[in-house]
């Protein structure tokens, strides 16, 4: 069975989510908390960042949870694509 479509879907979705996390992080510096774009991005990203923020301590005023989330998404996408490549 050919899983190339599923592999491509996983790669595209993971990259889109990573860009959403990056945009949310950058917009937090420039947009007001109640800006509609920032609220929309926060609604998407915050459920994934909240568990990481509970475990990961703050480093002063820096929040490394988006970086951890990006690395986790990339690792999960890599694992899934590797599995589907091995199966096919």
C-alpha positions as a printed Julia matrix, in Angstrom:
88×3 Matrix{Float64}:
  0.0    0.0    0.0
  1.3    3.45  -0.9
  1.21   5.94   1.97
  2.68   8.88   0.04
 -0.51  10.92   0.25
 -0.74  10.39   4.01
  2.93  11.25   4.46
  2.49  14.44   2.47
 -0.59  15.33   4.52
  1.32  14.83   7.79
  4.21  16.96   6.56
  1.95  19.78   5.33
 -0.19  19.86   8.49
  2.85  19.82  10.76
  4.5   22.66   8.83
  1.31  24.72   8.86
  0.96  24.21  12.61
  4.59  25.21  13.16
  4.01  28.42  11.21
  0.91  29.12  13.3
  2.96  28.68  16.49
  5.64  31.04  15.14
  3.04  33.62  14.09
  1.34  33.42  17.47
  4.64  33.95  19.25
  5.61  36.89  17.07
  2.2   38.54  17.21
  2.29  38.38  21.01
  5.04  41.02  20.85
  3.23  43.4   18.51
 -0.54  42.95  18.78
 -2.81  43.72  21.68
 -4.1   40.66  23.56
 -7.65  41.27  22.3
 -6.77  41.71  18.63
 -8.92  39.31  16.56
 -5.97  37.75  14.73
 -4.05  37.16  17.94
 -7.13  35.74  19.67
 -7.69  33.31  16.79
 -4.09  32.13  16.81
 -4.09  31.83  20.6
 -7.23  29.68  20.49
 -5.4   27.29  18.18
 -2.02  27.23  19.93
 -2.74  27.71  23.65
 -4.27  24.25  24.27
 -0.97  22.74  23.14
  1.22  25.25  24.97
 -0.58  25.05  28.32
  0.69  21.58  29.33
  4.23  22.53  28.32
  4.05  25.76  30.32
  2.97  23.82  33.4
  6.05  21.6   33.19
  8.66  23.98  31.77
  9.78  26.74  34.14
 10.03  30.31  32.86
 13.55  31.54  32.14
 13.15  35.09  33.4
 10.8   36.76  30.96
 11.49  34.28  28.17
  8.95  31.6   27.3
 10.52  28.56  25.66
  7.28  26.6   25.41
  6.71  27.5   21.7
 10.17  26.16  20.89
  9.46  22.94  22.78
  6.12  22.61  20.96
  7.76  23.12  17.56
 10.39  20.49  18.35
  7.69  18.07  19.57
  5.6   18.57  16.41
  8.64  18.04  14.19
  9.61  14.91  16.13
  6.08  13.5   15.96
  5.85  14.2   12.22
  9.23  12.55  11.69
  8.19   9.46  13.68
  4.9    9.12  11.78
  6.46   9.57   8.35
  9.22   7.1    9.21
  6.64   4.53  10.28
  4.57   4.97   7.13
  7.66   4.83   4.91
  8.73   1.59   6.63
  5.28   0.08   6.17
  5.01   0.89   2.48
